[in-house]
């Protein structure tokens, strides 16, 4: 997969898409997406999906019209936050994740911003399913924002294992930190079952990331932590005072058939700050 996204290549954000379902679960995404677009001078688009269910549409009159009306209603909080000049669009889709990913591609988005969970037009709460699906469906980086989180202003935490996914994450983290002059903490995680060779790989991954970040003129520090990877990453972010975590969507053991790596998914689920997930 070749990613021509400007966030990993140059750090430029030309267009940001904020995917929202209008619920409180999307409040942090809307707040952060609007603030980021203003800070970077990026074009901002609010997106809501009208769930298209052909099977039920033949049985329930005006079901699709109701879905489209709900999608437009879901964008009201985005427009209120972004201002009357904000661009807001709806798209019909049989699957919310596929619809968001396709719309982002159509709109040439450099970043998708969304909450951790979304509610479908049929009222079923998808706890992390839509977010995971968006990350797995396309190449566009996804910024997942908890409801109470805000735009980062303290420190960036980069999680790396030396894989190509982590290298892409390092590029994105470096650009974002350089734009605001923030320091970066780097962490690679090993478990008690890892042998000396794997621990050496982790040390090399941290060293390579530090060399890259310091080459950009950034203040950077790193460590190899031990424990369950997702818990160690979240703990490292909290200990360092980081308010943004950047990591790849998969690591060394990721399988191509998996929508997203379990480590990334668990970090997203437990982090109190925004998590940026990127692909190479």
N, C-alpha and C positions, 0 to 999 in steps of 0.2 A: 504494500500500500504506500503510495506517495502522497504525502501531505504537503499541500502548497499553502497551508494556512499561515497567515502573516504573524500570528501570535508567537509561534515557535521559530519562525524564520527571522523576523525583525522586531517583534514586540509591538507592531502596529495593530491597532484595533480600529478598523474602518466601520464595521457594522456589528452591533450587538443585538441579539434576539433574546428577549425575555419571555420565556414560556410560562404562562400563568393559567390557573383554573379559577382565579378569583377568590380562593379561600385563604384563611390565615396561613396555611402551609406555604403559600406563595409570597407572603408579605416580605420576608427577608430577601427573596430573589428580586422582587420589584424594587425594593429600596436600594439594594446593592447595585443592581443593573443600571438604574437611573443615575446613581452617584458615579459609577465607573464611566458611563458614557459621557457625563459632563466633565469629569476629570481628564478624559483622554480625547475629548472632541470627536467622539464616535457617533455615527448615526444610530438611532435607537428604534427598535421595532418591538412592539408588544404582540404576542402570538397566543391565540387560544384555539383549541381543537374542538370542532363539532363532531362528536362521535357518530359515524355513519354505520348503522346496523341494518343491512339490506333484509336480513331474515325477519326482524321485528317490524321494519318499515312497511312490509306488506300486510302486517296484521294490525298495526296500530296507526290510525290516521294521524297525519301531520307530525309524526315522530321526528323526522329530520328537520322540519321547520322549528320545532321546539328545541332541538339540539343546537341549531344555529343561533337561535335567540339566546339560549343560555351561554353560548360561547361569546357572543357580543356583550352580554351582561358581565361576564367574567373579566372583561377588559376594562371595566369602569375604574377599578381601583388603580390599575396601571396608568390610565389617562390622568386620573387625579394626581398621582405622584409625579408623573413625567411632564404634565402640562398639556394644554389644549392642542399644541402643535405636534404632539407625538404621533408617530405612525402606529396604527393598531390594525392587525389583520386577523382573520379567522381562516381556518382551513378544514375541509371535511376529510375525515380519515376513519378507516375501520379499526385502526390501532393507534392510540395516542402517541406512543413512542415513535412509530414509523412516520406518523404525520408530522411530528416536531422535527425529526431528523431531515425529512424530505423538504419541509418548508425552509429550514436553515440553509440547506444546500441551494434551493431555488433563490433565496434572498442573498446568497453569497456572504453568509455570516462568518465572522472570524471567531465568534464565541456565542455559545448558548448559555443563558443563565436560568436556573430553575430551582425549585424547592426540592426537598427530600421526598415528598410524597404528593401525589396528585389525585384528585377525585374525578372520576369519569362522569359523563353526562347521564349515565344510568344510575349514578349514586353509589357505585361500588368503590370503596376506599382501596387504592392501590398503594400499599405501603412499600415504597421504594421500587415498585415494578416499572413504572413509567420512566423514572430517572435512570434506572439500570438499562432499560431498553434503549433510551436515547444515546447513552454512552456507547452501547454496543452496536448501534445501528449505523453510525456515520463516523466521519473523520474529524468533524468539528470539535474542538475542545469544549468541555462542559464544566461550568462553574456551578457547584451545588451549594446552596445557601440555606442554612437552618433558619427557622422563622425569626429568631431574635438577633441574628448576626447582622453585621454592617461591613462596609468597605474597610479593608485592612489599612492600618496606619502604623503598626509597630514592628513586625518582623515576619519574614517568610520562612516556612519550614519545608525543605525539600526532602522527600523520601526517595532513596535510590537503591537499586540492587545491581546496577551496571548494565542492565538490559537496554535494548534499543528504546523501549518505552520510557525507561528512566532517563535516558539521554535526551529525549524529546522534552521530558518534564524539566530537566535542568536548563534547557534552552529557554523555555517559557518562564521559569522562575527567575532566571537571570535578567531577562528583559523587564519583567514586572517590577523586580526589586530596583533595577537601575533607574527606572522611570520616576521612582519616588525616593531613591536613596536609602532604601531600607536594608538592614542587615539580613543575612540568610543563615539559617542553621541547617545542616545536612545530617541526615541519619540513615544508616543502613542497619538492618536488623538480622541477627542470627538467633537460632534456637539452640537449646541444650543438645539437640541431636546432630547439629551440624559439625562436620569434621574440620580439621585445621585448614584444608584447602578452601572450603566455603568461607571460613572466617577471613582468610587472606583475600578472597574475592570481595568481600564486604569492605575491607580496609581499602582496597584498590578503588572500589567504586566511590567511596567517600573522598579519597585523595584526588581522583579525577574530577569530581564535581567541584571540589574546593579550588582546584587549579583553574577550572573554567570560570567560576564566579569571581575569583580574585583577579583574573585576567580582564574582567569587565570593570575593575576598580571597586568592587563591592567588598564590604566587611563580611567575612564568612568564617564559620566555625563548624566542626563536624565531629561525629562520634559513631562508633559501632555499638548499638544497644543489643541487649539480649532479652528474649521473651517472645510472646506471641506477636507476630508482626504488626497487626492492626492496633493492638493495645500499646505496643512500644512506640509506634508512630504518634498516636494521639497523646500519649504521656510525654513524649519528647516535645511536642508542640506546646503543651501546657507548661512544661518546665521552662522552656525558652521564652515564653510569653508571645509566641507566634499567633497571629490572627489570620493567617492564610496557610493552608497546606497544599502543596503541589506534588502530584505523583502521576505515574503512568497508569493506564487503564488495566494493564496486566504486568506481571513480572516474569521472571525466568521460567516459572513452572506453568504459566498461563497456557490454556489450550485454545486453539483457534475457534473451536465450536462453542466456547463459553462467551456469553454476552459481555461479561466484565469479570475481572479477577476478584476472588473472594476477599483479598486484602483490601483492595480499593473500596469494595462495597461495604465492608465493615468499618473502615475509616470514615466513610461518608455517614454511616449510620450513627457513629458515636462522637464525632468531632463537634465541638461547640462553635467552631469558626467555619468560614467557607472553605470548600475543598475544590481545587482545580484538577480535573482529570484530563490528560492529554494522550494522544497516540503519535507514533512516529510517522 
